[in-house]
Amino acid sequence: MAIKKWGSALVCFTLVIMLAACGGGNGDNNGSAPASENASATVPPATESASQAAEEEELVPEPGAKLVVWEAPEQLEYMKEIGAAFEAEYGVPVTVEQVAGGDQGSRLSTDGPSKTAADILTLPHDQIGLAVKAGLLLPNDVFEEETRNANVETAITASSQNGVLYGYPKSVETYAMFYNKDLFPEAPKTWDEIIAFADTFNDTKQKKYTIMWEFVGYYSYPFIASYGGYMFGDNNTNAKDIGLNKGDTVQGFEFLRSLKKILPMNAGDISYDVKTQLFKEGKLALNIDGPWSVAAFKDSVNFGVAPLPKFPNGKDSISFSGVKSYYVNSYTAYPVAARLFAHFASSKENQLKNFELTGAIPANKEAGEDPKIKDDPYVSGFFQQFANSHPMSSVPGTDLAWEALKATFVSLWDDPSLDIKTSLDQMVKNIEDGLAAR
């Protein structure tokens, strides 16, 4: 769907310059139809949409508009600054509500139709397939051309479904290895080095461990991908081809199980909070984590960021990578103001501010060339790992794969009596059955 020439009473465009806007008042959204329905009556063919309208009109928030934004706890303070800046420029009050990043997609699916969801939220790109299928997101139509030109291609592709751009890219990310420089002056490059270090460092009574990562599919994926497996075929776009039990994935899980001698904990006891606290205290030497956690360690640990270690088969560790973007709830009562906010929050300047405050790596091409990014001591480690990453899938069914992967990793780690091949085949069957039932 593309957007049209907006009605002059509501909207006017300038795609290059943000204009100060009118606002104020106390509008509400009671009884209003989904924004997508409101918009559909005026949607013209794509070919005459934004570019024509941009020449004629300026985008202005709805009178009385007020916005709610969902933001994850680690980026809450940053988003409050963005909300205040948006209100100062457009006169639209912004309320920032804390909702964990992993919960925003599921909350939107229930709260969106009941019109209690935020107007703007952040989703990792693997969650947009279901949201688009359910009609929960408005396309990024008004600012489409500007967004495509400003951001890296992978971010645009990941924020789209079936060729339609929905997202306003916020950051790109993958995980890497945080290493305590007081314990590891140079980052280990192989698992053999890590295992050898564990023999001298681990002390379970003192809660000292060599390495930790969360036991979910996102972080454990290298044990599959580096052994020839994959989530979905055709670069994660073909849900009919599930590759989680293909290649040498049994060997990958055998190696995973062998690591329990250096990480003698059940999977459920290894949480983000546990490993974060241990790393801060110097009791965890290596922490597999993402750029969103850099800020949490800057004042407490002498650390560096390096690519994940090579596997015994000589392969590089292949991680998952993702793109986070802002999305506009299709049920928002203020679709114009919400679009303006998503565009405002995803600007080059605000992506750089996000990096400065939280460590999020910008998707904006010009921001990526900024000295703040290029000279940062931590970003290079993520970039090196990014080169050995697979973008997460966004096709419907990805949620089923995440659930099945986590359950399988946890079961095989906690219960050494389970047969790996049987468990992997059952995992794939469960995903196939789930897809067939939809």
C-alpha positions as CSV (number, residue, x, y, z in Angstrom):
1,M,0.0,0.0,0.0
2,A,1.3,3.5,-0.7
3,I,0.1,6.7,0.6
4,K,-1.4,9.4,-1.3
5,K,-1.8,13.0,-1.6
6,W,-2.8,13.9,1.9
7,G,-5.9,15.9,2.6
8,S,-4.8,19.5,3.1
9,A,-6.6,19.9,6.3
10,L,-4.5,17.2,7.9
11,V,-1.2,16.9,6.2
12,C,1.5,18.7,4.4
13,F,4.9,17.5,3.4
14,T,8.4,18.4,3.4
15,L,10.6,15.3,3.3
16,V,13.8,17.1,3.7
17,I,13.2,19.6,6.4
18,M,11.4,19.0,9.7
19,L,9.0,21.8,10.1
20,A,7.7,23.2,13.3
21,A,4.1,22.2,13.7
22,C,1.0,23.2,15.4
23,G,-0.4,21.1,18.1
24,G,-1.8,21.1,21.6
25,G,-5.3,20.3,22.7
26,N,-6.6,17.0,24.1
27,G,-7.7,14.7,21.4
28,D,-8.6,11.2,22.2
29,N,-8.9,7.9,20.3
30,N,-12.1,6.6,21.7
31,G,-14.2,4.9,19.1
32,S,-11.9,5.7,16.2
33,A,-11.3,3.2,13.5
34,P,-7.9,1.8,12.9
35,A,-5.7,4.3,11.2
36,S,-5.1,2.0,8.3
37,E,-8.8,2.1,7.6
38,N,-8.9,5.9,7.9
39,A,-6.0,6.2,5.6
40,S,-7.2,3.7,3.0
41,A,-10.0,6.1,1.7
42,T,-7.4,8.5,0.6
43,V,-4.6,6.2,-0.6
44,P,-3.6,6.8,-4.2
45,P,-1.4,4.7,-6.4
46,A,2.2,4.4,-5.2
47,T,3.5,6.1,-8.2
48,E,1.9,9.4,-7.3
49,S,2.3,9.3,-3.6
50,A,5.0,10.8,-1.5
51,S,7.1,12.4,-4.2
52,Q,4.1,14.4,-5.6
53,A,2.7,15.3,-2.2
54,A,6.1,16.3,-0.9
55,E,6.2,19.0,-3.5
56,E,2.9,20.4,-2.5
57,E,2.3,20.0,1.2
58,E,3.8,20.0,4.6
59,L,3.1,17.2,7.1
60,V,1.4,18.5,10.2
61,P,0.2,16.6,13.3
62,E,-3.5,16.2,13.9
63,P,-4.9,18.9,16.2
64,G,-4.8,17.7,19.8
65,A,-2.5,14.8,19.0
66,K,-0.7,13.1,21.8
67,L,1.5,10.0,21.6
68,V,2.5,7.0,23.6
69,V,5.8,5.3,22.8
70,W,6.9,1.9,24.2
71,E,10.6,1.6,25.0
72,A,12.8,-1.1,26.5
73,P,14.3,-0.4,30.0
74,E,17.8,-0.1,28.7
75,Q,16.8,2.8,26.3
76,L,14.2,4.4,28.5
77,E,16.1,7.6,29.4
78,Y,17.2,8.0,25.8
79,M,13.7,7.8,24.6
80,K,12.5,10.3,27.2
81,E,15.0,12.8,25.7
82,I,13.7,12.1,22.2
83,G,10.1,12.5,23.4
84,A,10.9,15.9,25.0
85,A,12.7,17.1,21.9
86,F,9.8,16.0,19.7
87,E,7.3,17.8,21.9
88,A,9.4,21.0,21.8
89,E,9.5,20.9,18.1
90,Y,6.0,19.8,17.2
91,G,3.9,20.6,20.3
92,V,2.8,17.0,20.6
93,P,3.1,15.5,24.1
94,V,4.9,12.2,24.2
95,T,4.5,9.6,27.0
96,V,7.2,7.0,27.2
97,E,6.1,3.7,28.7
98,Q,8.5,0.9,29.7
99,V,7.9,-2.4,27.9
100,A,10.6,-5.0,27.4
101,G,11.8,-5.2,23.9
102,G,10.8,-8.8,23.6
103,D,7.3,-8.1,24.7
104,Q,6.3,-5.3,22.5
105,G,5.3,-7.4,19.5
106,S,3.0,-9.7,21.6
107,R,1.5,-6.7,23.4
108,L,0.7,-5.1,20.1
109,S,-1.2,-8.1,18.9
110,T,-3.5,-7.9,21.9
111,D,-3.5,-4.2,22.8
112,G,-3.5,-2.9,19.2
113,P,-7.1,-3.9,18.3
114,S,-8.3,-2.8,21.7
115,K,-6.7,0.5,21.1
116,T,-4.6,0.4,24.3
117,A,-1.3,-0.1,22.6
118,A,1.4,2.5,22.1
119,D,1.3,4.6,18.9
120,I,5.0,3.9,18.2
121,L,7.0,0.9,19.3
122,T,10.3,-0.8,18.5
123,L,10.4,-4.3,16.9
124,P,13.3,-6.5,15.9
125,H,12.9,-7.4,12.3
126,D,12.1,-11.1,13.0
127,Q,8.8,-10.1,14.5
128,I,7.3,-8.0,11.7
129,G,6.1,-10.8,9.6
130,L,3.3,-11.8,11.9
131,A,2.5,-8.1,12.8
132,V,2.1,-7.3,9.1
133,K,0.0,-10.3,8.4
134,A,-2.3,-9.3,11.3
135,G,-2.6,-5.7,9.9
136,L,-1.0,-4.1,13.0
137,L,1.5,-1.9,11.3
138,L,1.3,1.1,9.0
139,P,3.7,1.2,6.1
140,N,6.5,3.8,6.1
141,D,5.0,5.5,3.1
142,V,5.3,9.2,3.6
143,F,9.1,9.1,4.4
144,E,9.8,6.0,2.3
145,E,12.2,7.5,-0.2
146,E,14.2,9.4,2.4
147,T,14.4,6.4,4.7
148,R,15.6,4.1,1.9
149,N,18.3,6.6,0.9
150,A,19.5,7.3,4.4
151,N,19.9,3.8,5.8
152,V,22.0,0.7,5.0
153,E,20.3,-1.7,2.6
154,T,20.2,-4.6,5.0
155,A,18.2,-2.4,7.4
156,I,15.7,-1.5,4.7
157,T,15.3,-5.1,3.6
158,A,14.9,-6.3,7.1
159,S,12.3,-3.6,7.9
160,S,10.2,-4.6,4.8
161,Q,7.7,-7.3,4.0
162,N,6.9,-8.4,0.5
163,G,8.6,-5.3,-0.8
164,V,6.7,-2.8,1.4
165,L,8.7,-0.8,3.8
166,Y,7.2,-0.6,7.3
167,G,10.0,0.3,9.6
168,Y,12.0,3.4,10.4
169,P,15.4,1.9,11.1
170,K,16.8,2.6,14.5
171,S,19.9,0.3,14.8
172,V,21.7,-2.8,13.6
173,E,23.1,-5.4,15.9
174,T,24.6,-8.7,16.5
175,Y,26.2,-10.2,19.6
176,A,29.9,-10.7,20.2
177,M,32.2,-11.6,23.1
178,F,32.8,-9.1,25.9
179,Y,36.1,-9.9,27.5
180,N,37.5,-8.7,30.8
181,K,40.9,-7.3,29.9
182,D,42.2,-7.8,33.5
183,L,41.7,-11.5,33.0
184,F,42.2,-11.8,29.2
185,P,44.6,-9.1,28.0
186,E,44.0,-10.4,24.5
187,A,40.6,-11.9,23.5
188,P,40.6,-15.7,23.1
189,K,40.1,-16.7,19.5
190,T,39.2,-20.4,20.0
191,W,37.1,-22.5,22.3
192,D,40.3,-24.5,23.2
193,E,41.8,-21.3,24.7
194,I,38.6,-20.7,26.7
195,I,38.4,-24.3,28.0
196,A,42.0,-24.2,29.1
197,F,41.4,-20.9,30.9
198,A,38.4,-22.3,32.7
199,D,40.6,-25.0,34.3
200,T,42.5,-22.2,36.2
201,F,39.6,-19.7,36.8
202,N,36.3,-21.5,37.5
203,D,35.3,-21.6,41.1
204,T,31.6,-22.4,41.5
205,K,31.7,-21.8,45.3
206,Q,32.9,-18.3,44.6
207,K,30.5,-18.0,41.6
208,K,33.4,-17.5,39.2
209,Y,32.8,-18.7,35.7
210,T,34.7,-18.3,32.4
211,I,31.9,-17.8,29.9
212,M,28.1,-17.4,29.8
213,W,25.4,-16.7,27.3
214,E,21.6,-17.0,27.5
215,F,20.1,-20.3,26.4
216,V,17.7,-19.0,23.8
217,G,17.9,-19.7,20.0
218,Y,19.3,-16.2,19.3
219,Y,22.5,-16.7,21.3
220,S,22.9,-20.5,20.8
221,Y,22.5,-20.4,17.0
222,P,26.3,-20.5,16.3
223,F,26.2,-24.2,17.4
224,I,23.8,-24.8,14.5
225,A,25.0,-22.4,11.8
226,S,28.7,-23.0,12.2
227,Y,28.0,-26.7,11.7
228,G,26.0,-26.3,8.4
229,G,22.5,-25.9,9.8
230,Y,20.1,-22.9,9.3
231,M,16.7,-21.8,10.4
232,F,14.9,-21.4,7.1
233,G,16.1,-22.0,3.5
234,D,16.7,-19.4,0.8
235,N,18.4,-17.0,3.2
236,N,15.8,-17.4,5.9
237,T,12.8,-16.6,3.6
238,N,11.5,-20.1,2.9
239,A,9.7,-21.5,5.9
240,K,9.0,-24.7,4.0
241,D,12.7,-25.6,4.3
242,I,13.7,-25.9,7.9
243,G,17.4,-26.6,8.4
244,L,17.8,-26.8,12.1
245,N,18.5,-30.5,12.0
246,K,20.6,-30.5,8.8
247,G,24.3,-30.5,8.1
248,D,26.5,-31.5,11.0
249,T,24.2,-29.9,13.6
250,V,24.4,-33.1,15.8
251,Q,28.1,-32.5,16.1
252,G,27.4,-28.9,17.0
253,F,25.1,-30.0,19.9
254,E,27.6,-32.6,21.0
255,F,30.2,-29.8,21.3
256,L,27.7,-27.7,23.1
257,R,27.1,-30.4,25.6
258,S,30.8,-30.8,26.2
259,L,31.0,-27.2,27.4
260,K,28.9,-28.0,30.5
261,K,32.2,-29.0,32.3
262,I,33.2,-25.3,32.1
263,L,29.6,-23.9,32.6
264,P,28.2,-26.2,35.3
265,M,24.7,-24.6,35.6
266,N,21.3,-25.5,34.4
267,A,20.1,-23.4,31.5
268,G,17.3,-21.8,33.5
269,D,19.8,-20.4,36.0
270,I,21.7,-18.4,33.3
271,S,19.8,-15.2,32.9
272,Y,20.7,-11.8,31.5
273,D,20.7,-10.3,35.0
274,V,22.9,-13.1,36.5
275,K,25.6,-12.9,33.9
276,T,25.5,-9.1,33.8
277,Q,26.1,-8.8,37.5
278,L,28.9,-11.4,37.5
279,F,30.6,-9.6,34.6
280,K,30.4,-6.3,36.5
281,E,31.9,-8.0,39.6
282,G,34.8,-9.5,37.7
283,K,33.5,-13.0,38.4
284,L,32.7,-13.7,34.7
285,A,35.6,-13.5,32.3
286,L,33.7,-13.7,29.0
287,N,30.1,-12.5,28.4
288,I,28.3,-13.1,25.1
289,D,26.1,-10.0,24.7
290,G,25.0,-7.3,22.4
291,P,25.8,-3.6,21.9
292,W,22.8,-2.6,24.0
293,S,24.8,-3.7,27.1
294,V,28.0,-1.7,26.5
295,A,26.8,1.3,28.5
296,A,26.0,-0.9,31.5
297,F,29.7,-2.0,31.8
298,K,31.6,1.2,30.8
299,D,32.0,2.4,34.4
300,S,32.5,-0.9,36.1
301,V,34.7,-3.2,33.9
302,N,37.9,-2.9,32.0
303,F,36.6,-4.7,28.9
304,G,36.9,-5.1,25.2
305,V,34.6,-6.6,22.5
306,A,35.8,-9.2,20.1
307,P,34.3,-11.7,17.6
308,L,33.0,-15.0,18.9
309,P,35.6,-17.8,19.1
310,K,36.2,-20.3,16.3
311,F,34.7,-23.8,16.7
312,P,36.8,-27.0,16.8
313,N,35.8,-27.7,13.2
314,G,37.7,-24.6,12.2
315,K,34.6,-22.6,11.3
316,D,34.0,-19.1,12.4
317,S,31.1,-18.6,14.8
318,I,28.1,-17.5,12.8
319,S,25.7,-15.4,14.9
320,F,22.3,-14.0,14.3
321,S,22.1,-10.4,13.3
322,G,19.1,-8.1,13.5
323,V,17.7,-4.7,12.7
324,K,15.6,-2.8,15.1
325,S,13.2,-0.2,13.7
326,Y,10.4,2.0,14.9
327,Y,6.9,1.0,13.7
328,V,3.6,2.8,13.7
329,N,0.6,1.0,15.2
330,S,-2.1,0.8,12.6
331,Y,-4.7,1.5,15.3
332,T,-3.2,4.8,16.4
333,A,-5.6,7.7,16.5
334,Y,-2.9,10.0,15.3
335,P,-1.3,8.4,12.3
336,V,0.3,11.6,11.1
337,A,1.9,12.6,14.4
338,A,3.0,9.0,14.8
339,R,4.7,8.9,11.4
340,L,6.4,12.2,12.2
341,F,7.7,10.9,15.5
342,A,9.0,7.7,14.0
343,H,10.8,9.7,11.3
344,F,12.1,12.2,13.9
345,A,13.4,9.5,16.3
346,S,15.2,7.6,13.5
347,S,17.0,10.6,12.1
348,K,20.8,10.6,11.7
349,E,21.2,12.9,14.7
350,N,19.0,10.8,17.0
351,Q,20.6,7.5,15.9
352,L,23.9,9.1,16.9
353,K,22.4,10.2,20.2
354,N,21.2,6.7,20.8
355,F,24.7,5.4,20.2
356,E,26.2,7.9,22.6
357,L,23.7,7.1,25.4
358,T,23.1,3.3,24.9
359,G,25.7,2.0,22.5
360,A,23.2,1.1,19.8
361,I,24.9,0.9,16.4
362,P,23.3,3.2,13.8
363,A,21.6,2.0,10.6
364,N,22.0,5.5,9.1
365,K,24.8,5.5,6.5
366,E,26.1,9.0,7.3
367,A,26.0,8.3,11.1
368,G,28.1,5.1,10.4
369,E,30.9,7.4,9.0
370,D,30.8,9.7,12.0
371,P,34.1,9.6,14.0
372,K,32.1,8.8,17.1
373,I,31.3,5.5,15.5
374,K,34.4,4.8,13.5
375,D,36.8,5.5,16.4
376,D,34.8,3.8,19.1
377,P,36.8,1.0,20.8
378,Y,33.8,-1.4,21.1
379,V,32.0,-1.0,17.8
380,S,34.7,-2.6,15.7
381,G,34.2,-6.0,17.6
382,F,30.6,-6.0,16.7
383,F,31.3,-5.0,13.1
384,Q,33.8,-7.9,12.7
385,Q,31.2,-10.4,14.1
386,F,28.5,-8.8,11.9
387,A,30.5,-10.0,8.8
388,N,29.9,-13.6,10.1
389,S,26.2,-13.3,10.9
390,H,22.9,-14.5,9.4
391,P,20.1,-12.0,9.4
392,M,17.2,-13.3,11.5
393,S,14.2,-14.4,9.5
394,S,11.0,-12.3,9.5
395,V,8.7,-14.8,7.8
396,P,5.6,-15.9,9.7
397,G,6.6,-19.0,11.7
398,T,9.8,-17.5,13.0
399,D,8.1,-17.3,16.4
400,L,7.5,-21.0,16.3
401,A,11.2,-21.7,15.5
402,W,12.3,-19.5,18.5
403,E,10.1,-21.4,20.9
404,A,11.2,-24.8,19.6
405,L,14.9,-23.9,19.6
406,K,14.9,-22.6,23.1
407,A,13.1,-25.7,24.4
408,T,15.5,-28.0,22.6
409,F,18.6,-26.2,23.7
410,V,17.4,-26.2,27.3
411,S,16.4,-29.9,27.2
412,L,19.6,-31.1,25.6
413,W,21.8,-29.0,28.0
414,D,20.0,-30.0,31.2
415,D,19.3,-33.7,30.4
416,P,22.3,-35.6,29.1
417,S,20.2,-38.7,28.5
418,L,18.3,-37.2,25.6
419,D,19.4,-38.3,22.1
420,I,20.5,-35.3,20.1
421,K,19.3,-36.5,16.6
422,T,15.9,-37.6,17.9
423,S,15.5,-34.2,19.7
424,L,16.5,-32.2,16.7
425,D,14.1,-34.1,14.4
426,Q,11.3,-33.7,16.8
427,M,12.0,-30.0,17.1
428,V,11.7,-29.6,13.3
429,K,8.5,-31.6,13.3
430,N,7.0,-29.4,16.0
431,I,7.7,-26.3,13.9
432,E,6.2,-27.9,10.8
433,D,3.1,-29.0,12.7
434,G,2.7,-25.5,14.1
435,L,3.0,-23.9,10.7
436,A,0.5,-26.4,9.2
437,A,-2.0,-25.6,11.9
438,R,-2.0,-21.9,11.1
